Structure formats: C-alpha cells, structure tokens
Amino acid sequence: MGRDAGAAIIPAAINHATGQAELLGDTLFDYRDVLTAGDPELLHLAWQKLADSRVGLQVLAVEESAVQRWKDFPLAPFARAPQVDRRRINENEFRSAHTRLGRQMRRLHKLGVSLHVCTGEHSKIIRHLYECKRAHFAAASDNLFRDERRCEFMVAAAALEDNGCEVFTLETEAGTLVSGMVTFRDGGMRRCYTTYFHPEWARHSPGVALLYEVTARSLAAGLGCDYLTGEYPYKLRLANSSRALYRVELNAQQLADITAGPYTQVA
C-alpha cells in the first residue's frame, strides 16, 4: 500500500498445501521481513488486507534488527545465526586462532587442489555446483536443492547480483569440484549461502577448510561473515557471535484479532 506519506509491502503468498500465508521465497531465504517506509499506519493497513483473506500466517525467520516492525506479533525463538564480527577480530587473529584449518588448506593444495573465485555471472559454474549438491546428497532430507527448480532459481539470483555474488571453489587440476561456496555481499557483510563438498573428499574436510579461507579473505577485505541459520558445529567452530532469529505462527483468527481496529501508535 502507498500514500504520499510512505509505503508498505507485505511480500506474502498463500501456500495452498498448508492454507497459510507465507512471505515469498519458499525455503530459500533465511531472513524474512516486510518492506515499509514513512507512516507506520500503512503497514497496519496492509496487515489488515492480508487478514481479510482469512488465512493464518507462518514466517521463518525474523531477525533481531527487524523485531520492531513485528512488535504487534508474538515472536517465538526459532534459531540463531552464527557469524564472524569483523569488529572483534582481524584476518591475522582469525588465522592464528584456526591454524589447523590453515594446515588443511595447505594439504589440499599439495594434493593438487586450487582455489578459484568467480562472480554471479558465471552461471555454468554455479549451475554445476548446485547439480553436484543435488546429485551427491539426494538422499539427505535437509537438502533443499534436490528440487531442480530451486537450483535454477539460485543460478538466476546469482546472475542478477553479478559482482554482488562471489563464488569460491576448490578444484583439482582435472576439474573435479572438491568444494564450493556461493556467497552474497550485503553492505559490510558476506552472507555465506551455500556450501558444497564432494563426498569422496570428505576425510579432508574441504567444506570447513573453504569456509575458513573465505572468512579470512573477507576479514582482509573489511567484511564480516554471516553463516546464516543454524548453530552447526562447523559454523560455531569459526564464529565469534550470533544473532537471534524468531518465528511467527498464527491462525486466521489470531491474525484478524491482532490487526483489527484502527492503528494506535505507542509513544
């Protein structure tokens, strides 16, 4: 909704499998939020329009910095997002704290594995990375990219971002993709979105070694690193901070009750 005093957008769609409204993006986005500027009453009116659809609402996940825009909704803890805060550590300190992974990168190099970097316009490389992830981890229930449509979405999103997307790969001289990572720059942060490693190289931990190297290079470039949703051991091993994420889940009546009535601004 828009007025001279501002605008508000709730990028939502109804998931007919669940009968609930969800913010756009399927399961491919870690952080969700509304878009609003100017008069806060506009967002309230937009929520009322959504409530008129008589559907429930499910949102995963609202991050700490967005909580104020969701102040009228019950927020339940969902997960945390580990990250490396560049204000608390520099490249040299980071490398000194993780010398074992530095040695791991050198071992991979001795085995004929080299690091390559490209941008989002290199669709062939990005498509190959997601095809490998889909093929080698097809049995994993948490592998989002078993669905080819999600892979193609990421190829398109990376191309759209162009230089804002950087892809790091570890490859053998013969061209085998040992590990790969798709990242996106967002201000002073690098979002580490997708990590892949070849199962036959698992004993060398190439995925963790690549995450280490990408983080160190990011710090050298003045960037922090966001490892996104999930407090997995390999992320916590490198992270020095984390952000809380929340979920919103309401049935149709609860959404209607929250949005009913005129907007009243709290002083």
Secondary structure, 3 states (H helix, E strand, C coil): CEECCEEEECCEEEECCCCEEEECCCCCCCCCCCEEEECCHHHHHHHHHHHCCCCEEEEEEEEHHHHHHHCCCCCEEEEEEEEECCCCCCHHHHHHHCHHHHHHHHHHHHCCEEEEEEECCCHHHHHHHHHHHHHHCCCCCCCHHHCHHHHHHHHHHHHHHHHHEEEEEEEECCCCEEEEEEEEEECCEEEEEEEEECHHHHHHCHHHHHHHHHHHHHHHCCCEEECCCCCCHHHHCCCCEEEEEEEEEECHHHHHHHHCCCCCCCC
